[in-house]
Each structure stands twice: as C-alpha cells, then as structure tokens.
Amino acid sequence: MKNRRSCIAAVVLVGGGFVLLLLGSLYYYLVMAPAMLAQKRLAASAPSIIVHAPLQGDSIPEGGLLSTSATATGRNPISRIELWWDGERYQEQTPDPSLKDSLTTFHAESSIKMTAGTHMLYWRAVDNSGLVAQSPSIAVVGTPRLGGAETDVVVAEEGQSLQDIAESMGGEPDVLGELNPGLGTGGLLGGTEVNVPPSGGATGGQQVPQANAPSPPLQEPPEGSVTLLPFNPSPIDFGDLIPALLGNVPAAPSNLQAGFEPCKIRLTWLDNATNEESFDIWLQPIGSAPFKISSARSRPGTGDATFEFPAPRFGIYALWVEAVNALGRQASEMQGVFVDVDSCAQPSATQLEIQVMSISVTGGAWSDLYCFVSIEGATERRVPEDDSQFIQPGALLGGTNVIVIDIPADGELSLSGDCWGWPGPASMGTFGTAVPSEQWDGRPLHTGNTGYDIDFRVRPFGSAPVEGILTYTDSGLLVPTVLSVEAQTAADPLERSRLARNVTLTWHWNGSPQTITNFVIGMDEAPEFKWANQADRTASIVLPSSCGNAYKFAVAAVAPGGARSAYSTWYEYMQPPCDMYAQVDFLTFKLTSHDDGEAAGCDTAELIFEIGVSSANSVHREWQGEGAAKGGYAFPYGTSTSCNQSYHFTQFPLFVGRSAPGQPDSFTVLVEPSTSTVHTYTRFQDMDTFIVPWDYDVICSYAKDIHLPYEQWPGYDQTFSETCREASGGERDGTVQVNYRVRGFRTPYGP
C-alpha cells in the first residue's frame, strides 16, 4: 500500500513538473520571447535620414553650385554620413571626435559644381553599430548655360568683394563684374556663389570640384522632399524567435555593381553576412518612388552574389540590395542604370495600368456619363479624357480609358473622385477605394456609391512579379579544366571556311554528376554563353568568325540552389589566318558573227558553251562530260541562238551542276599567295543536229589570266567584256562576246 502511494505521489510530482514546464514554455514563447524580440528589433533598428535639398528634378545651370543637405537620426550614435553622386561616394563627413559616442542626430551639408546632363544623388548614414540608413535617389539636371558661356564657381568668404576675389586670382574686377551682374562692389555674404573665368585657381574663395554627369533624358519628376521609408518590422514568426534572439542584424551588402544588356539587368554584390534570410531587390525610377521588385533567397556563407532579372522599360533607374532577417535589414550602395531600349517583349513592370471597363447606373435615369478621378491624391483627371466623349451606362469600354501611373511605394493604390451625367450635367455623387498590391492582377474590381457602380481592373504595366536568378560562387565545388578547342575542317575551301566556325570545346571535371545540375560555359565577355548537361564533357559552339580572331573560353560547374564553382582558367583559342578568294560570275554572251556555210551573213547556231575558272591549286574546269563541268545548251527545246542578241548564261540548263535555268553561273576559287593569279576561260561549239550521231564543231575559245598583288585582292571588283574568237583548227568561223565579273574577298566568315 505504501509502495502504491509512493508511485502515485511520484507520478503526480512528475506530471505536475511537466505541466509547469509546458506552461513556462508557452509563457516564454507567447509572452517573453516576442517581447524580447521586439525589444531587440528596436535596439537594432537602423537610423533614418531626411534629405532637405535638393528636390526631385531640380535644375541648376551648368557651372552653378548645387547645394544639398541631409539630417540623420538614430537610436545609436551616428558615426558618419556619406554623399553619393552618380554612383560614387563623393564626400564623407564625420562628427566631432568629442561627440562620436553620443551624437544621435547629425546634420550634413555640401555643394557640387554642376555639369550638363542628368545626375543621381543620395545620402547614406552609418551608426557606430554599422547599421545603415539610405535615402532614395534624387535626380537633378544641369542645364547648359545660355550662349554657351563657360565659367567656374567659387564660394565667397564673409565680407569678400569681387575685387578681393579677382586680386586673389590675378584677374580683373571688371571681368567678374560682367560675369556676376547684381552682386555689386561691396562685401558679400559668406557662401555666395561667384562665377569666375575657367581654371581660375581662386585662393580668396573656395573652389568647388566639378562632378561627372551622364546624359540620358529625365522623366518629369513630382515635387516634394525625399525621406527614407520608416522602419517597419515584419510580423513575429515563432520559428525565428530563437535564431533572432541569438543573432544580429545582417551586415550590409557592399560593392554593388549594375550592368545592363538588352532586356536584362545583372546586379553583382559582395555578401558580407552569414545570417541573412533573403535579399530584397529595390528599384526606383528616377523621379518616382522606390519599390521592392523581388526577394531572392540567401546564399550560404559570404562572397560574391549575382542577381539577373528582365529589364524595365526605357528610362533611368536606381537599384540597391538589402540583406534581410527577422531583426532587420541592411542596404547596399545604390547604382544607376540607363535602359536605352524599349523593345523587350516582357519588361519588368515599373508602372500600373488602371482600366475602366464600364459604369452601371443603379439609381436614376442617367446617360452621357463622365467621371473625375484622383489617383494617389494627385490632381483629378477626366475619364474619358476628351471633353467631347462620354460613357453610356453599361457599355463595355474595351481598351479605352486606360491610365498608367508609377507603382505606389506603399503597396496600395488609392482612388477617389466623383461622376457626372445627363440630364444636367449633374453630379451622381463621390466614390473612393483602396486597392492593395495583391489585387493588382487584372481581377474585376468595383467602386462607386448607391447610384452607380464602376467596374475597373488594375494590372502591372509590364511583366510582374519580377523573377530573377540568384547565383554565387561555392568554393567547395570542384573547378573544371578546359582541355582543348578544335575546329571542323574539309577539303573544299569554302566548306572549310564554313566549318571552321564550328568548334568543339572539351573539358575535364573530376566530380560526381549527381552533385551538380549542369555546366555553364563562358566565352569572352559573356559569362553565360552556353549551358551543358551535368554528364557532358564537350560542347559544340558556333563562333562569329572562321579565321583571324582569338576567343577565350572557361567552364564552371553549377549545383542546385544557384551555387557555382569558380570558372576554370580561361583557355585562349587562336583561329588560323583568313584565306583569299576570288568569285567569277559569268553574266551574258552574244554571238556576233558565225559562218557555218548554210547561209550568207551571220548564221544562227545551236550553241553549246563551256566556262571555267582556275587558280594554282583550285580548279573549276567546265568541259562537257568532265566531273566539274558546267557545259550548257544554248538552244533550249530546239531553238537556235540568233546573232547579235544577248543571252544570260543563267537562261539555259547545264550539262552538269544545274538541271534548270535560273541559277547563277558563279565559281569561287582560292587565291594562292605564291601566284596571286586567277585563270578564266570560255569555249563555244556549234552542234550539227542533222548528223547522227550529233557533230560538235568549235566556234571559238578564250582564256585570260587576272594577276594582282595578293594584298590587293580584297575589295577587287571588275567587270570584263571579252571577245572569243575562232579557235585554232576550228571548222567554222565565228566570234562571241562574253561578259563576266571578278570579285576578290577574304574568307566569307572572317572577321
């Protein structure tokens, strides 16, 4: 009995302990851990930065001073603030050393001398924990000076006059007076901009360095100041609690580079964090709000990372990458990209398309409807846009009444306005709605009031969502080795030239095919020129040329998840020198005299022609009955050849090489450097159809050697008109005029 009671007591004790442990765990996960995570997120929140000047789209005359300022604030002291200009760090400012551990608000100012063109500016702040704040990019335009006048700019010190500045520069006060009308001759306020002749080298004023400027066009920007979007922590995921509580905010990516190829943008950066969960890719059309275009999974470890995605439409864009985990996010530097084509089939969307499908009347008898709509609080616009156009109730509008706007930065589209109709016109009342981003997929949407209903659609203006490819180098993957590059060949020179473009790349890789998905082959400047299966060790490649060029190849192994080995050592393949060729086109012939004894004057003839071309080692002999012959009947279907009438060689069928008229009588031969000579010849015969078997009598034959210095054959183009006279020992007298063209060129698939 005592033993039973002891067992019951033990069970109760163990069970009670288990329940207490369970309740404690639930309390920790539901109450304490979220509170601790929220507190850690707050402590790890990045600073914020506000740009006071310039505003989006500000324009400054060329040579003038652009003044810019920003203020950074944070929970941690600010260690530095950076000004970035056209993709490069232009200036860095740090607080007074005595305040570096306590200054949580830091104001910075700077000036930049403007050059003509469109520029991209942004500010970036870093606190003493390495957390980063970054403003969106701001576009400013340097406008050319009227009359093309070129000047430098100096900033006057307090109390300086134009005469003081001129004397310090070794110049004339009158010149500065002409360049600065209205400044007068007295002392100037500190910071006044003074135009001076170029290369002034002023010592009495602070010379402002000149900036570099791209020159693409600028979209019309909205007015207003630019600020960093506020910190917005994601909802707490219980699976992230323990890693987040034990971890830190990921280190910011660095060394961001952006490259544009037609219809594709490639971003590369250095991943400095080992605890990021993903990378967010941000894009900002210049003059518009930034928005996230994609999220890419994280890569293990640190090192280079690459992300490719379809290019947006024509325009200028700022891009950056953020490393993200449960505690926060850290941004890389920005880079600008100018998309200078607008012909991509599915560009990445940077705008929304709003289409009104129909308006239905639910109360009253209305007709000839029209509405005024405000999008994102902007000025109202009429739908339909044309004041003379109206919408009939219930009518389907098709592809008309489409409005295209920039994608809202907050992920929500707000619409408001009112509609009007007849008789009247009279107001039908107001409407308003908000459309979240998950509904920007073309689904039917409705807004209105009790008197009418507006059926509309919202969809991306372009390809959305953006789907990109993240790749990175995995040092644990074996690196392939390129063994050889070999070209195909043939005996015929033209066929050899064609085949020389087709090369076979061979490589060695000692890993297991099951551990990778494929191989990627790089050629010259294209790192992803071609792909091969994981079991392949060779690949066929068609080169742009067949001779005279050098090409470099490298191979990398590709594993699941975007991991790649390093590329192999680049293998250089040198093509042979280009050969020289001559092409001879036989054009026309004319029988100018012929005496076969049957009639006086120029008799008709049942001609057979033979044509040919040769060089030292390349021969096209066209004798009837021989293997490469091009002998032709010039009397098709029993019709005789008349005197003094021109005939094209291509009018007639040939004995060999052509079964019907219409194909050119052209020959291509290799020009040998040793002789640099091309030999052409013709022979004409008259066939006596009254003798069986038929009798062939030579009328005339002709041969010509064309000799040029070897280096003069490229570009050579000459047409000849020669007379074929009676052949030696010929049975019949006659002459035939022959026209042919000779052209020289290098290998047809050469550079």
RANOR-V738554 format. One record per backbone hydrogen bond with DSSP energy under -1.0 kcal/mol. CO is the residue of the C=O (numbers start at 1). NH is the residue of the N-H. E is the energy in kcal/mol with one decimal. If there is no record, write none. Layout:
co = <CO | CO>
nh = <NH | NH>
e = <E | E>
This chain:
co = <1 | 2 | 3 | 4 | 5 | 6 | 7 | 8 | 9 | 10 | 11 | 12 | 13 | 14 | 15 | 16 | 17 | 18 | 19 | 20 | 21 | 22 | 23 | 24 | 25 | 26 | 27 | 27 | 28 | 31 | 32 | 33 | 34 | 35 | 36 | 37 | 38 | 39 | 40 | 42 | 48 | 49 | 50 | 53 | 55 | 58 | 60 | 61 | 64 | 66 | 68 | 69 | 69 | 70 | 71 | 72 | 73 | 77 | 80 | 81 | 82 | 83 | 83 | 84 | 85 | 88 | 91 | 93 | 96 | 99 | 99 | 103 | 104 | 106 | 108 | 110 | 112 | 113 | 114 | 117 | 119 | 120 | 121 | 122 | 123 | 124 | 125 | 126 | 126 | 127 | 131 | 133 | 138 | 139 | 140 | 141 | 142 | 143 | 145 | 152 | 153 | 154 | 155 | 156 | 157 | 160 | 161 | 162 | 163 | 164 | 165 | 166 | 172 | 173 | 174 | 175 | 176 | 180 | 188 | 189 | 192 | 194 | 196 | 206 | 209 | 226 | 237 | 240 | 241 | 242 | 243 | 254 | 257 | 259 | 261 | 264 | 265 | 266 | 267 | 268 | 269 | 270 | 271 | 277 | 278 | 279 | 280 | 281 | 281 | 282 | 283 | 284 | 285 | 287 | 291 | 294 | 296 | 303 | 305 | 306 | 307 | 308 | 309 | 311 | 315 | 316 | 317 | 318 | 319 | 320 | 321 | 322 | 323 | 324 | 324 | 328 | 330 | 335 | 337 | 339 | 347 | 350 | 351 | 352 | 353 | 354 | 355 | 357 | 358 | 359 | 360 | 367 | 369 | 370 | 371 | 372 | 373 | 374 | 375 | 381 | 383 | 386 | 391 | 392 | 397 | 401 | 403 | 405 | 408 | 411 | 413 | 414 | 415 | 416 | 417 | 418 | 419 | 420 | 421 | 422 | 426 | 429 | 431 | 433 | 435 | 436 | 437 | 439 | 445 | 447 | 451 | 451 | 452 | 453 | 454 | 455 | 455 | 456 | 457 | 458 | 459 | 460 | 463 | 469 | 471 | 472 | 474 | 481 | 484 | 486 | 492 | 493 | 494 | 495 | 496 | 498 | 499 | 501 | 502 | 503 | 504 | 505 | 506 | 506 | 508 | 512 | 513 | 518 | 519 | 520 | 521 | 521 | 522 | 523 | 526 | 530 | 532 | 533 | 537 | 539 | 541 | 549 | 551 | 552 | 553 | 554 | 555 | 556 | 557 | 558 | 558 | 562 | 563 | 564 | 571 | 573 | 576 | 579 | 580 | 581 | 582 | 583 | 584 | 585 | 587 | 588 | 589 | 590 | 591 | 593 | 594 | 605 | 605 | 606 | 607 | 608 | 609 | 610 | 612 | 613 | 614 | 618 | 620 | 623 | 626 | 631 | 632 | 635 | 636 | 641 | 647 | 648 | 649 | 650 | 653 | 658 | 664 | 665 | 667 | 669 | 672 | 676 | 678 | 679 | 680 | 681 | 682 | 683 | 684 | 684 | 685 | 686 | 688 | 695 | 697 | 700 | 702 | 704 | 706 | 709 | 710 | 713 | 716 | 718 | 720 | 722 | 724 | 725 | 727 | 733 | 735 | 735 | 736 | 737 | 738 | 739 | 740 | 741 | 742 | 743 | 744 | 745 | 747 | 749>
nh = <5 | 6 | 7 | 8 | 9 | 10 | 11 | 12 | 13 | 14 | 15 | 16 | 17 | 18 | 19 | 20 | 21 | 22 | 23 | 24 | 25 | 26 | 27 | 28 | 29 | 30 | 31 | 32 | 33 | 35 | 36 | 37 | 38 | 39 | 40 | 41 | 42 | 43 | 44 | 45 | 73 | 228 | 71 | 69 | 58 | 141 | 143 | 64 | 114 | 112 | 110 | 52 | 53 | 108 | 50 | 106 | 48 | 128 | 126 | 93 | 124 | 90 | 91 | 122 | 88 | 85 | 83 | 81 | 99 | 102 | 103 | 78 | 74 | 72 | 70 | 68 | 66 | 211 | 63 | 142 | 140 | 86 | 138 | 84 | 135 | 82 | 133 | 79 | 80 | 130 | 127 | 125 | 121 | 57 | 119 | 60 | 117 | 62 | 148 | 196 | 208 | 194 | 206 | 191 | 160 | 188 | 165 | 166 | 167 | 168 | 169 | 171 | 176 | 177 | 178 | 179 | 180 | 183 | 159 | 192 | 156 | 154 | 152 | 155 | 113 | 51 | 240 | 244 | 245 | 246 | 247 | 270 | 268 | 266 | 264 | 261 | 309 | 259 | 307 | 257 | 305 | 254 | 303 | 298 | 324 | 296 | 322 | 293 | 294 | 320 | 291 | 318 | 288 | 222 | 283 | 281 | 279 | 271 | 269 | 471 | 267 | 469 | 265 | 348 | 339 | 286 | 337 | 284 | 335 | 282 | 332 | 280 | 330 | 277 | 278 | 325 | 323 | 319 | 317 | 315 | 463 | 407 | 461 | 405 | 459 | 403 | 457 | 397 | 455 | 394 | 453 | 422 | 391 | 420 | 383 | 418 | 381 | 416 | 378 | 373 | 371 | 389 | 369 | 395 | 400 | 356 | 354 | 352 | 411 | 437 | 435 | 376 | 433 | 374 | 431 | 372 | 428 | 370 | 426 | 367 | 421 | 419 | 417 | 415 | 413 | 439 | 440 | 441 | 456 | 454 | 362 | 363 | 449 | 360 | 447 | 357 | 358 | 445 | 355 | 442 | 353 | 462 | 349 | 308 | 306 | 564 | 477 | 508 | 506 | 504 | 496 | 497 | 498 | 499 | 500 | 501 | 502 | 543 | 488 | 541 | 486 | 539 | 483 | 484 | 481 | 515 | 516 | 558 | 532 | 556 | 529 | 530 | 554 | 526 | 523 | 521 | 519 | 536 | 507 | 505 | 503 | 575 | 573 | 524 | 571 | 522 | 568 | 520 | 565 | 517 | 518 | 472 | 559 | 474 | 553 | 551 | 548 | 747 | 671 | 745 | 669 | 743 | 667 | 741 | 649 | 739 | 647 | 737 | 644 | 735 | 603 | 607 | 641 | 687 | 634 | 685 | 632 | 683 | 681 | 620 | 679 | 615 | 613 | 626 | 629 | 655 | 609 | 638 | 639 | 605 | 589 | 651 | 652 | 662 | 633 | 654 | 666 | 586 | 584 | 582 | 676 | 708 | 706 | 614 | 704 | 612 | 702 | 610 | 699 | 700 | 608 | 697 | 695 | 688 | 686 | 684 | 682 | 680 | 678 | 712 | 713 | 716 | 744 | 742 | 740 | 738 | 736 | 701 | 730 | 595 | 592 | 593 | 724 | 590 | 722 | 587 | 720 | 585 | 718 | 583 | 715 | 581 | 750 | 546>
e = <-2.6 | -2.3 | -2.3 | -2.6 | -2.5 | -2.1 | -2.6 | -2.7 | -2.5 | -2.9 | -3.1 | -2.9 | -2.2 | -2.5 | -2.5 | -2.7 | -2.6 | -2.7 | -3.1 | -2.8 | -2.5 | -2.7 | -2.7 | -2.4 | -2.9 | -2.9 | -2.2 | -1.8 | -4.2 | -1.6 | -2.9 | -3.1 | -2.8 | -2.3 | -2.5 | -2.9 | -2.2 | -2.3 | -1.9 | -1.2 | -2.5 | -1.8 | -2.5 | -1.9 | -2.0 | -2.4 | -2.0 | -2.7 | -2.9 | -2.0 | -2.4 | -1.9 | -1.4 | -2.8 | -2.7 | -2.8 | -3.0 | -2.4 | -2.4 | -2.8 | -2.4 | -2.5 | -1.7 | -1.9 | -1.4 | -3.0 | -2.9 | -2.5 | -2.7 | -2.0 | -2.3 | -3.1 | -1.7 | -2.8 | -2.3 | -2.6 | -3.1 | -1.4 | -2.6 | -3.2 | -1.8 | -3.1 | -2.9 | -2.9 | -2.5 | -3.9 | -2.9 | -2.1 | -1.8 | -2.1 | -2.3 | -2.7 | -2.4 | -2.9 | -3.0 | -2.6 | -2.2 | -3.5 | -1.9 | -2.8 | -1.4 | -2.8 | -1.9 | -3.0 | -2.1 | -2.6 | -2.2 | -2.6 | -2.6 | -2.1 | -1.3 | -3.2 | -1.5 | -2.2 | -1.9 | -1.8 | -1.3 | -1.8 | -2.8 | -1.8 | -3.0 | -2.3 | -2.7 | -1.5 | -1.8 | -1.9 | -2.2 | -2.7 | -2.8 | -1.9 | -1.0 | -3.1 | -2.4 | -2.7 | -2.9 | -2.9 | -1.9 | -2.4 | -2.7 | -2.7 | -2.4 | -1.8 | -2.1 | -1.1 | -2.5 | -3.4 | -2.4 | -2.6 | -1.3 | -1.6 | -2.2 | -2.4 | -2.6 | -1.2 | -2.5 | -3.2 | -3.2 | -3.2 | -2.2 | -2.7 | -3.0 | -1.7 | -2.5 | -1.6 | -2.8 | -2.7 | -2.7 | -2.6 | -2.1 | -2.7 | -2.7 | -2.5 | -2.1 | -3.8 | -1.5 | -2.5 | -2.6 | -2.6 | -2.7 | -1.8 | -4.4 | -1.5 | -3.1 | -2.3 | -1.9 | -3.1 | -2.2 | -2.7 | -2.6 | -2.9 | -2.7 | -3.0 | -2.9 | -3.6 | -2.7 | -1.7 | -2.2 | -1.8 | -1.8 | -2.5 | -2.5 | -2.0 | -3.2 | -2.1 | -1.8 | -1.9 | -3.6 | -3.1 | -1.1 | -1.7 | -3.4 | -2.5 | -2.7 | -3.8 | -2.6 | -3.0 | -3.4 | -2.1 | -2.2 | -1.9 | -2.0 | -1.8 | -2.0 | -2.9 | -3.0 | -2.0 | -1.9 | -1.1 | -2.5 | -3.8 | -2.1 | -1.5 | -2.1 | -2.7 | -1.5 | -2.9 | -1.5 | -2.2 | -2.3 | -2.6 | -3.2 | -1.4 | -2.2 | -1.5 | -2.9 | -1.8 | -1.7 | -3.0 | -2.5 | -3.0 | -2.8 | -2.2 | -2.2 | -2.7 | -1.7 | -1.2 | -1.8 | -2.9 | -1.7 | -2.7 | -1.9 | -1.8 | -2.8 | -1.5 | -2.4 | -1.8 | -1.1 | -2.8 | -2.5 | -2.3 | -1.5 | -1.7 | -1.9 | -2.6 | -2.4 | -3.4 | -2.8 | -1.2 | -2.6 | -2.9 | -2.7 | -2.8 | -3.6 | -2.0 | -3.3 | -3.0 | -1.9 | -2.5 | -2.8 | -3.1 | -1.4 | -2.0 | -3.0 | -4.0 | -2.4 | -2.5 | -2.8 | -1.3 | -2.7 | -2.5 | -2.5 | -2.5 | -2.1 | -2.5 | -1.9 | -2.7 | -2.7 | -2.9 | -3.7 | -1.9 | -2.7 | -1.3 | -3.3 | -2.5 | -2.7 | -2.6 | -2.1 | -2.1 | -2.0 | -3.3 | -3.6 | -2.4 | -2.1 | -2.2 | -1.9 | -5.5 | -1.9 | -1.4 | -1.7 | -1.9 | -2.4 | -1.9 | -1.4 | -3.0 | -1.5 | -1.3 | -1.2 | -2.6 | -2.9 | -2.5 | -3.2 | -1.8 | -3.3 | -2.4 | -2.9 | -2.0 | -2.8 | -2.4 | -2.6 | -1.3 | -2.2 | -2.6 | -1.3 | -3.2 | -3.4 | -2.7 | -2.6 | -2.9 | -2.5 | -2.2 | -1.3 | -2.3 | -2.6 | -3.2 | -2.0 | -3.4 | -2.3 | -1.4 | -2.3 | -2.2 | -1.6 | -1.5 | -3.9 | -2.0 | -2.8 | -2.3 | -3.5 | -2.7 | -2.5 | -3.0 | -1.6 | -3.3 | -2.3 | -2.6>
